Amino acid sequence: MFTAYALQSIHKNYIYKGFTSNLKDRFKRHNEGREKTTAHYRPFKIIYTKEFSNRKNARDHEKWLKSSASREFLKQISTKLKLL
């Protein structure tokens, strides 16, 4: 099982998108600063996840999340979570 995900920095205006086979461990690594690309933006909260049965589909969805087409989608999710 693979998961495509989006993390939002709690203190900065930054959303990280990725995919993994172990979301719990990957999220922990991001928040501990063990991932070079996200260390300066931590801490994070998970704002979006979607599971896939294979790596290729998860990677394709990650590519979509990183595209400009998904920008509004993730912005809406982020806004809704701020209202809660």
Backbone bond lengths (Angstrom), bond angles and torsions (degrees), N, CA, C in turn:
res aa  C-N    CA-C-N  psi(-1)  N-CA   C-N-CA  omega(-1)  CA-C   N-CA-C  phi
1 M - - - 1.450 - - 1.526 108.84 -
2 F 1.311 116.60 135.42 1.461 123.39 178.70 1.528 109.00 -124.06
3 T 1.315 115.74 148.98 1.456 121.58 -178.53 1.519 110.78 -127.34
4 A 1.319 116.36 125.75 1.461 121.90 169.02 1.529 105.45 -89.04
5 Y 1.332 117.03 140.93 1.467 119.03 -174.05 1.520 111.70 -147.97
6 A 1.320 114.24 163.00 1.467 121.92 173.08 1.524 107.81 -132.90
7 L 1.317 115.06 132.97 1.462 122.18 177.63 1.517 108.70 -115.23
8 Q 1.304 115.54 141.25 1.465 119.72 176.74 1.517 109.08 -114.42
9 S 1.322 115.41 132.48 1.456 120.69 174.89 1.526 108.42 -65.88
10 I 1.299 116.70 135.74 1.464 120.91 -178.73 1.529 111.42 -74.34
11 H 1.332 117.39 -32.48 1.462 120.54 -174.77 1.522 114.93 -105.96
12 K 1.333 117.60 -17.39 1.462 120.24 -176.37 1.521 110.33 -124.92
13 N 1.294 116.78 161.34 1.464 122.23 179.92 1.534 108.86 -83.70
14 Y 1.325 116.66 80.55 1.462 121.67 -174.86 1.523 109.67 -150.65
15 I 1.322 116.10 132.92 1.465 121.97 174.95 1.520 107.68 -124.04
16 Y 1.322 116.57 125.68 1.457 122.53 177.89 1.521 108.58 -102.73
17 K 1.337 115.98 137.06 1.463 121.18 178.76 1.513 108.69 -120.85
18 G 1.344 115.75 139.38 1.456 119.56 -179.94 1.511 111.24 -162.59
19 F 1.332 115.97 -173.19 1.455 121.03 172.57 1.524 108.74 -145.58
20 T 1.310 116.19 155.64 1.456 121.39 -175.15 1.530 110.52 -159.01
21 S 1.315 115.43 164.29 1.463 120.22 173.56 1.530 110.58 -98.07
22 N 1.351 116.96 -5.78 1.462 120.94 180.00 1.535 108.50 -143.67
23 L 1.312 115.88 87.15 1.469 120.87 -174.79 1.523 112.50 -62.95
24 K 1.312 117.03 -40.40 1.466 120.11 -178.37 1.538 110.93 -58.93
25 D 1.324 116.43 -47.81 1.460 120.71 179.82 1.526 111.44 -67.48
26 R 1.309 116.80 -42.38 1.463 121.22 -178.18 1.526 111.02 -63.68
27 F 1.339 116.68 -43.04 1.466 121.69 177.59 1.530 110.25 -61.00
28 K 1.321 116.21 -42.64 1.465 121.39 178.56 1.532 110.42 -61.45
29 R 1.337 117.18 -43.89 1.469 121.44 179.22 1.533 111.30 -61.53
30 H 1.335 116.68 -41.61 1.470 119.73 177.99 1.529 110.51 -62.03
31 N 1.310 117.42 -46.23 1.462 120.80 -176.38 1.522 113.75 -73.87
32 E 1.322 117.12 -20.83 1.468 120.18 176.64 1.520 111.89 -86.92
33 G 1.331 117.64 -5.35 1.454 121.21 179.41 1.516 113.66 81.29
34 R 1.331 117.11 17.99 1.466 121.18 -178.55 1.526 112.75 -87.41
35 E 1.322 117.80 1.35 1.460 122.28 175.46 1.529 107.52 -111.98
36 K 1.314 115.43 117.63 1.469 121.73 -173.32 1.533 113.15 -56.61
37 T 1.335 116.97 -40.45 1.465 120.02 -175.58 1.527 113.65 -70.05
38 T 1.314 118.06 -22.33 1.468 120.24 -175.73 1.525 114.31 -116.16
39 A 1.310 118.33 -3.64 1.466 121.37 -173.48 1.536 113.24 -54.94
40 H 1.320 117.29 -37.42 1.474 120.64 -175.95 1.530 113.53 -79.98
41 Y 1.319 116.98 -5.95 1.470 120.64 -176.29 1.520 113.33 -109.49
42 R 1.291 118.41 -1.86 1.456 120.72 -175.81 1.507 111.54 -71.76
43 P 1.302 119.10 157.81 1.469 129.63 4.37 1.530 111.99 -81.48
44 F 1.331 114.07 163.18 1.459 122.34 -178.10 1.514 111.81 -119.96
45 K 1.332 113.90 160.10 1.458 121.21 167.19 1.527 106.41 -128.08
46 I 1.315 115.89 149.00 1.460 120.73 178.38 1.521 107.91 -81.49
47 I 1.341 116.39 125.78 1.464 118.95 179.06 1.521 112.49 -111.19
48 Y 1.337 117.06 -14.50 1.466 118.67 -177.38 1.528 110.00 -158.35
49 T 1.333 115.81 136.53 1.460 121.40 172.18 1.520 109.28 -142.48
50 K 1.312 115.44 149.50 1.462 121.81 173.12 1.517 107.66 -149.15
51 E 1.337 116.21 127.66 1.457 121.33 -176.36 1.525 111.87 -93.42
52 F 1.328 114.19 148.31 1.462 122.44 179.44 1.527 108.96 -136.36
53 S 1.312 115.12 151.86 1.463 119.66 -178.87 1.524 112.83 -82.22
54 N 1.338 117.16 -14.88 1.460 118.42 179.52 1.530 111.16 -140.68
55 R 1.330 114.36 159.48 1.461 122.60 -175.50 1.537 111.61 -63.48
56 K 1.310 117.68 -41.77 1.467 121.34 -176.81 1.527 111.89 -59.34
57 N 1.321 117.02 -46.75 1.469 119.97 -179.96 1.528 111.74 -65.56
58 A 1.335 116.47 -38.49 1.464 120.01 177.75 1.530 110.30 -64.94
59 R 1.321 117.26 -41.58 1.466 121.82 178.93 1.531 111.27 -65.77
60 D 1.329 116.04 -40.80 1.472 119.30 176.99 1.528 111.35 -62.35
61 H 1.334 116.64 -39.28 1.467 119.79 179.17 1.530 110.10 -69.87
62 E 1.322 117.30 -37.59 1.461 120.50 175.96 1.528 109.80 -60.17
63 K 1.317 117.04 -43.46 1.470 120.62 177.43 1.527 110.83 -58.54
64 W 1.326 116.64 -41.59 1.459 120.00 177.66 1.529 110.39 -64.40
65 L 1.337 116.98 -43.06 1.467 120.35 178.99 1.527 111.17 -59.08
66 K 1.327 116.31 -33.23 1.462 120.78 -179.17 1.529 113.16 -83.53
67 S 1.301 117.06 -6.37 1.465 120.78 -179.09 1.527 110.98 -84.40
68 S 1.308 114.97 164.71 1.467 119.32 178.35 1.529 111.26 -67.52
69 A 1.325 117.44 -22.70 1.470 121.06 -179.78 1.526 111.99 -63.73
70 S 1.314 117.52 -28.68 1.469 119.87 -177.77 1.524 113.17 -91.57
71 R 1.301 117.40 -7.03 1.468 120.66 -175.07 1.531 112.38 -54.82
72 E 1.334 117.44 -47.67 1.461 121.06 179.91 1.522 111.45 -66.26
73 F 1.331 116.34 -38.92 1.466 122.05 178.08 1.532 110.47 -57.60
74 L 1.321 117.78 -51.20 1.464 121.45 -179.38 1.527 111.56 -69.00
75 K 1.319 117.25 -33.44 1.461 120.97 177.68 1.530 110.48 -63.18
76 Q 1.342 116.75 -42.24 1.463 121.11 178.47 1.524 110.83 -63.71
77 I 1.319 117.37 -42.52 1.467 120.94 178.20 1.522 109.71 -61.23
78 S 1.319 116.16 -47.01 1.462 121.29 -179.02 1.533 111.31 -60.63
79 T 1.315 116.69 -42.62 1.468 121.08 179.99 1.521 110.94 -64.66
80 K 1.323 116.89 -43.13 1.465 120.46 179.51 1.516 111.16 -62.04
81 L 1.331 117.19 -40.54 1.460 120.23 179.70 1.529 112.34 -67.17
82 K 1.314 117.43 -32.93 1.475 120.64 177.44 1.514 111.11 -66.35
83 L 1.317 116.98 -29.29 1.463 120.76 -179.46 1.530 112.66 -76.86
84 L 1.306 117.55 -17.91 1.477 120.80 -178.67 1.498 112.41 -77.98
